[in-house]
Amino acid sequence: MNPRVIALDAMGGDFAPVETIAGAIRAIQSHSNLDILLVGPPALADTPELQPWLERIQILPATDVIHMGEAPVQSVRTKPEASMVKGLRAVEQGVAHAFVTAGNSGAAVVGAALILGRFQEVSRPALAVLFPAIDRQVVLLDVGANVGAQPVHMLQFARLGEAFARVALDLPQPRVGLLNVGEESLKGGGIMQDIYQLLAAAPLNFVGNLEGWDLPRGHADVMVCDGLTGNLLLKMAEGIGELFFSALGDIPEASTLRSRFDYAEHGGSLVLGVDGTVVVTHGRAQREAIANAIGLAYQALSGELISRTRDAMLASQH
Amino acid sequence: MNPRVIALDAMGGDFAPVETIAGAIRAIQSHSNLDILLVGPPALADTPELQPWLERIQILPATDVIHMGEAPVQSVRTKPEASMVKGLRAVEQGVAHAFVTAGNSGAAVVGAALILGRFQEVSRPALAVLFPAIDRQVVLLDVGANVGAQPVHMLQFARLGEAFARVALDLPQPRVGLLNVGEESLKGGGIMQDIYQLLAAAPLNFVGNLEGWDLPRGHADVMVCDGLTGNLLLKMAEGIGELFFSALGDIPEASTLRSRFDYAEHGGSLVLGVDGTVVVTHGRAQREAIANAIGLAYQALSGELISRTRDAMLASQH
């Protein structure tokens, strides 16, 4: 089989390009059937660390960068030479099979939608992660693509997450819950009640409202929330894990725990709802997290997760 | 000094009245200068466990209950005999000095505002907790009083939290941060940018946007968010702690960690922005959590935290 080619935004994130390059090298060492297109300034090809790997890591020239603070839509539209835009174009043109970035996540999602196209019936793509709960992986979305999502968008997230759980977790009927301030159907008032009603009426195995502790407890397979909330939850889990592991030190129990629940090492977030495989990891990602994000994109490609999610979502309407 | 009298909603929460009564007994055993008014059916006086304590735990009759799923405003207005309403009236009339409930938190906040009155310039009271971060306690609010808070409400939360941090944590100039999807001032789009601008222009030591990991890391003294997000963050921290402690078992390192970061044992949430001391704990609270919530109310009374917060907030305008 021809190798998978993953376009990596060399200029994305706070530690680019040193950590993105190191992450790329680490990823190809882990996956023999993987090549990387490093999207960034041509001069990157002279990086000493890259010299042994130039057969498998090539440069896709990009002379501009979308910075973290820039407005997503405008930056994607006005910076055709940015590494983010060039990387997504490479996927659109079939030069690469997937795109990975630690850059501006809003721009990555908007760019993916504009350049790769959205699924039918999806107006707002979402960022999804597999969150390690006590006895299962939970599909948590949205974790940062949308702030201020309306009920119709939350329904789209639920349907995307449900379809993704079917194919990625091999669940015939994933349980879908709504993260809310309490269990009762009236909790949260106006907009939360509207969302509850929409989810209850949809062709989903909707288990109702869930509370914050239901996420680590794994009380559903798919948990739906607004992007602001999901982003804060994910990053707080990372911070608490870090705090606990640092307080525990090097005892053996800590390493067991860390291997199961090190939220900091999760492999990034998948963009769900666009016609292509795009993984976003956070701006502070260093080589390990970059390599994990590439690994997630590789797994998604190997399992054809995105096209199968699209098909599962279309099939679930009928 | 005359004992503090705390009215406890005997009928609030999933385990009432067994756990509320047990929590009341535990609380008076911990605090010698504390009496309890147990608000609920007169027949509670016959509870065998209460018999040794009837000098310090008296019954305030209430024949109705506001249930968890009921709409807050309507239930407070139409159920004058509910334990929640009677308990708050006891505070209004000076029969009790504070009110504690594990019942419907929305009704508790609305009831407190209607019956006890709001601070000047506060249209939406908030629920605040002291969250144990690595090197400090962080005032986190709102943790559930308001879903869908508007920018002007978020500014009120920030000012309430800042004033509370001054008096409760004895900080001359508490650092205030906004929980958001990223650090840059444009992050989160429309409403988050509006909130950022309001906070930046207010007489606050505003340190800008914070991310989820900044909460356990203690990167500010006051962190502001919408009630849905705060509630989910708090309960998720509780769930992750539970998961970690259960995985660690009885090793000594776990008990050290637990004594510092057992989010499940935090003493409930204080209502900020109303003229009276009201503590809300969650519906699943059992005796330990009920006793801790009473302990928080007791501490707030002893430190006159609520009236001093009001004064600090008024003073900060000028």
Interface residues (C-beta under 8 A of the other chain):
Chain A: M68 G69 E70 A71 S105 G106 A133 I134 G144 V147 G148 L179 N180 V181 G182 E183 E184 S185 L186 K187 G188 G189 G190 I191 M192 E211 G212 W213 D214 L215 P216 R217 C225 G227 L228 T229 N231 L232 L233 L234 K235 M236 A237 E238 G239 I240 G241 E242 L243 F244 A247 L248 G249 I251 E253 A254 T256 L257 R260 F261 G283
Chain B: M68 G69 E70 A71 S105 G106 A133 I134 G144 V147 G148 L179 N180 V181 G182 E183 E184 S185 L186 K187 G188 G189 G190 I191 M192 E211 G212 W213 D214 L215 P216 R217 C225 G227 L228 T229 N231 L232 L233 L234 K235 M236 A237 E238 G239 I240 G241 E242 L243 F244 A247 L248 G249 I251 E253 A254 T256 L257 R260 F261 G283
